[in-house]
Amino acid sequence: MKIKKTYIVLFLLLSQFAFSQDGIPLYQEYLSDNLYILHPSMAGAASHNQVRLTARQQWFDQDEAPNLQTLSFNARVGERIGLGGIVYSDKNGFHSQSGGYLTFAYHLMFSRTDADLNQLSFGLSAGLSQNRLDESTFATSYPDNDNFDPAISLGGIEQSSSYFNIDASLSYNFLNFSSHFTVKNLIFQNRDLYDPRNESNNQRRYLISAAYAIGSYGSTWSYEPSFLFQFSEATGEQAFDVNFKAYREMDFGKLWGALSYRRSFDGAEFISTGQIDAQKQQLITPVIGVNYKQFVFAYTYSIQLGEVKFANGGFHQITLGYDFLGNRPEPYDCNCPAVN
């Protein structure tokens, strides 16, 4: 029974990161004025250039808990070209990955005047990632090998595998409306780090998101409902985010807050009071942030819902950002927080 419970917890843990095993894990950092981290087509799309640093830690009360750090930069070069770059480090127990992306974006303007926003953007990111599996402490971490999977080596080695991949993206920003479509990991890559038979070589994911800002340009208060849908081609996994943000204009900049609800379409089965039950991944994520002049600060806290949890602690994330002048002296005449 102990082994069965262990497998259930591990399944829930792995299902939570099923979308995050290839490339940068996908959490709610895009709500911290960081759409470029999801969509390459947003590189240089804003009226200002951006630098974003994020640090995420899960379950402070657990050893070897997942943690993620990203550093991203994107800027407009000339009238139509956007450039960007991302480096990241992600660790989850014995597994870790790190890498970087370089992005090229092209922006087409259909605006009637310089103050109007009507922009179609294309983006392409090329990235190199290295996955590692550290087995050097397996023997000391699991001295009772009778309950351990014999397929996993206890030889004390560290395995690594590097791979190259490409992300492609399309964005359309029109006044207060924005929409995005991105394909992650376009190329099928054979990797033998976890499966020597190379059966899991399709890491392709699809992302669709959209938002609409309510309120006129220059309003004291404005609101932005949005959604994000993600789909993994090989496994059929799906998840949906529903978000709501509120902005308050201040003399020094802007205060804002967000609330996000994520639900997966896939459930994990577990035994409760002798009955087999199912639980889908659900996360509630409040976000608070402030734009002070050219600086951005945001704090994100995710709460996992459901009867079966790996730990009671939440997921903490801090975002630090800096905005500096792009190719536009003035913002667009619209309530478009992703661009202005």
TAWODA-V261421 format. One record per backbone hydrogen bond with DSSP energy under -1.0 kcal/mol. NH is the residue of the N-H (numbers start at 1). CO is the residue of the C=O. E is the energy in kcal/mol with one decimal. If there is no record, write none. Layout:
<<NH & CO & E> <NH & CO & E>>
This chain:
<<5 & 1 & -2.4> <6 & 2 & -2.2> <7 & 3 & -2.4> <8 & 4 & -2.1> <9 & 5 & -2.5> <10 & 6 & -2.6> <11 & 7 & -2.5> <12 & 8 & -2.3> <13 & 9 & -2.5> <14 & 10 & -3.0> <15 & 11 & -2.9> <16 & 12 & -1.6> <18 & 15 & -1.0> <20 & 17 & -1.9> <31 & 28 & -1.8> <32 & 29 & -1.6> <34 & 30 & -1.2> <37 & 34 & -1.2> <38 & 35 & -1.6> <39 & 35 & -2.7> <42 & 39 & -2.0> <43 & 40 & -1.8> <45 & 42 & -1.6> <47 & 339 & -3.3> <49 & 324 & -2.8> <50 & 74 & -2.5> <51 & 322 & -1.6> <52 & 72 & -2.5> <53 & 320 & -3.1> <54 & 70 & -2.5> <55 & 318 & -2.1> <56 & 68 & -3.3> <57 & 316 & -2.7> <58 & 66 & -2.2> <59 & 314 & -1.8> <62 & 59 & -2.0> <67 & 91 & -2.5> <68 & 56 & -2.2> <69 & 89 & -2.4> <70 & 54 & -2.0> <71 & 87 & -2.4> <72 & 52 & -2.9> <73 & 85 & -2.2> <74 & 50 & -2.1> <75 & 83 & -2.7> <77 & 81 & -3.5> <81 & 77 & -1.1> <82 & 105 & -2.6> <83 & 75 & -2.6> <84 & 103 & -1.6> <85 & 73 & -2.5> <86 & 101 & -2.2> <87 & 71 & -2.2> <88 & 99 & -2.3> <89 & 69 & -2.4> <90 & 97 & -3.3> <91 & 67 & -2.7> <92 & 95 & -3.5> <93 & 64 & -1.1> <95 & 92 & -1.9> <96 & 132 & -2.0> <97 & 90 & -3.1> <98 & 130 & -1.7> <99 & 88 & -1.8> <100 & 128 & -1.8> <101 & 86 & -2.7> <102 & 126 & -2.2> <103 & 84 & -2.6> <104 & 124 & -2.5> <105 & 82 & -2.9> <106 & 122 & -2.8> <107 & 80 & -2.7> <108 & 120 & -3.3> <110 & 118 & -3.2> <119 & 173 & -3.0> <120 & 108 & -2.6> <121 & 171 & -3.2> <122 & 106 & -2.5> <123 & 169 & -2.3> <124 & 104 & -2.4> <125 & 167 & -2.7> <126 & 102 & -2.5> <127 & 165 & -2.8> <128 & 100 & -2.1> <129 & 163 & -2.5> <130 & 98 & -3.0> <131 & 161 & -3.2> <132 & 96 & -3.1> <133 & 159 & -2.7> <134 & 94 & -2.5> <135 & 157 & -2.4> <138 & 135 & -1.2> <141 & 137 & -2.6> <142 & 138 & -2.3> <145 & 143 & -1.5> <147 & 144 & -1.2> <148 & 145 & -1.5> <152 & 149 & -1.8> <159 & 133 & -2.5> <161 & 131 & -2.4> <163 & 129 & -2.5> <165 & 127 & -2.3> <167 & 125 & -2.6> <168 & 183 & -2.2> <169 & 123 & -2.4> <170 & 181 & -2.6> <171 & 121 & -2.5> <172 & 179 & -2.5> <173 & 119 & -2.7> <174 & 177 & -2.6> <175 & 117 & -2.0> <177 & 174 & -2.6> <178 & 211 & -2.3> <179 & 172 & -1.9> <180 & 209 & -2.7> <181 & 170 & -2.7> <182 & 207 & -2.5> <183 & 168 & -3.0> <184 & 205 & -2.8> <186 & 166 & -3.0> <198 & 195 & -2.2> <205 & 184 & -1.9> <206 & 231 & -2.7> <207 & 182 & -2.8> <208 & 229 & -2.6> <209 & 180 & -2.1> <210 & 227 & -1.5> <211 & 178 & -2.5> <212 & 225 & -1.9> <213 & 176 & -2.3> <214 & 223 & -4.3> <219 & 216 & -2.0> <222 & 247 & -1.7> <223 & 214 & -2.2> <224 & 245 & -2.8> <226 & 243 & -2.1> <227 & 210 & -2.0> <228 & 241 & -1.9> <229 & 208 & -3.1> <230 & 239 & -2.4> <231 & 206 & -2.2> <232 & 237 & -2.5> <233 & 204 & -2.1> <236 & 232 & -1.9> <239 & 230 & -1.9> <240 & 263 & -2.3> <241 & 228 & -3.3> <242 & 261 & -2.3> <243 & 226 & -2.8> <244 & 259 & -1.7> <245 & 224 & -1.6> <246 & 257 & -2.5> <247 & 222 & -3.0> <248 & 255 & -3.1> <249 & 220 & -2.8> <250 & 253 & -2.6> <254 & 291 & -2.2> <255 & 248 & -2.7> <256 & 289 & -2.3> <257 & 246 & -2.1> <258 & 287 & -2.9> <259 & 244 & -2.0> <260 & 285 & -2.4> <261 & 242 & -2.3> <262 & 283 & -2.7> <263 & 240 & -2.1> <264 & 281 & -2.2> <265 & 238 & -2.6> <268 & 279 & -2.9> <270 & 277 & -2.7> <272 & 275 & -3.3> <275 & 272 & -2.1> <277 & 270 & -3.6> <279 & 268 & -2.0> <283 & 262 & -2.3> <284 & 303 & -2.5> <285 & 260 & -3.0> <286 & 301 & -1.3> <287 & 258 & -2.8> <288 & 299 & -2.2> <289 & 256 & -2.7> <290 & 297 & -2.5> <291 & 254 & -3.3> <292 & 295 & -2.0> <293 & 252 & -2.4> <295 & 292 & -2.7> <296 & 321 & -2.3> <297 & 290 & -2.2> <298 & 319 & -2.1> <299 & 288 & -2.7> <300 & 317 & -3.1> <301 & 286 & -2.0> <302 & 315 & -2.4> <303 & 284 & -3.0> <305 & 282 & -2.4> <315 & 302 & -2.0> <316 & 57 & -2.8> <317 & 300 & -2.2> <318 & 55 & -2.4> <319 & 298 & -2.7> <320 & 53 & -3.0> <321 & 296 & -2.8> <322 & 51 & -2.2> <323 & 294 & -3.3> <324 & 49 & -1.8> <333 & 115 & -3.1> <334 & 332 & -1.9> <336 & 334 & -1.3> <339 & 336 & -1.9> <340 & 336 & -3.1>>
